[in-house]
Structures are given as structure tokens and as C-alpha cells.
């Protein structure tokens, strides 16, 4: 996967991140297939400010996976709704 350096990361629209925290920093970039796969793998390693933020990010990653034709197993952790 091509790494995003700081300059390229800052150029991305906030909508290209699964999660944007209160300070405006984007987490889990999802601009392309490789990054979506990485976001799926790192989802449970990411700290979120709230359960609702985690749930919104989960849904955004799953939608991006669908757009890119990435199959996500039904038993994958990202399929489980975020709680508390």
C-alpha cells in the first residue's frame, strides 16, 4: 500500500477519512481500495471519542468497502455494531 506522507494526508478531503476527531484530525483514511483494507484491519486499534463516532466510522468503512468491491466476512469485527 502506498503510504500517505503528511503533505498528501493534509490534501485529502475530510470525507476521505472514516473518522475525524473534534480537533479536525482525520483517522483511518479510505481514499482507495488499499487504504480501505487497512482501515478494516486497524479499526479496532483506533481510539474514538465516543461510541457514536466509532459506529459512524464503522459504517463509513463498510460503505467504502462495498464501493471498492471488498468482501468483508460476516464474522469480521467491523461487522459488529459499536457499543458503549
N, C-alpha and C positions, 0 to 999 in steps of 0.2 A: 504494500500500500504506500502511496506517495504521502509523505509527511507534510503537514501544513506548517510552514515556518510562521513566525509571529506576524510578519507582514501579510502573508496570504490569509492567515486566520482573521486578521483585522479587516480584511477586504470583504469577507463573507457577510452577507445579509444575516441578520439575527434569525430569520426564518429558516436558515440552513443549519441551525443547531436544534437538537432535541430539547435542550433546556437552557434558558437564560436566567441567571440569578438576579437578585434585587439590585446588585451593583452594575448590571448590564453585561457581565462576562458570560460568554457562550460556552456551553459544555456539550460534549457528545456531538461533534459535527456530523452532519448527514448529507453532504452535497453530492455524493456519488455512491455507487454500489460498495466499493471497498470501505468507505467510512461508515456506511450503514451497518455492514457486517461487524466492524469494530465497535460501533455503538451498542449493538446487541450483546457482544461479548463483555463489554465494560459496564453495562447498565447497572448491575448490582454492586459495582465497585465505586459508584458515584454517589456523593453525598448531595442530598436535596434539602431545600429549606422547609419543605412540607410534604405530606403525603399527596396532596392535590398536585403539587408541582411534579412529583415523581410519576403520578398517574398520567398527567398530561404528556410528559416526556415519553412514557411507555407507549402511549397511543400514537404519538408522532413518529416514533421509531418503527412501529409496526406498519403504519401507513407508508413510510418511506420504503420499507422492505417490500411491500406489495407493489409499489410503483416500479421498483427495480427488479421485480421478479424473483425475489429472495424468498425461499420457502423457510418458514420458521416452524419447527416442530411444535405440536400441541402441548407437549410436556416441558417445553423450554421455559425457564424462569420469567422471561419477558412477557409471556402469555398470561401470567398470573397478575391480576389487578393489584395495584399498590394499596397497602393498608397501613393505618396508624403509623 
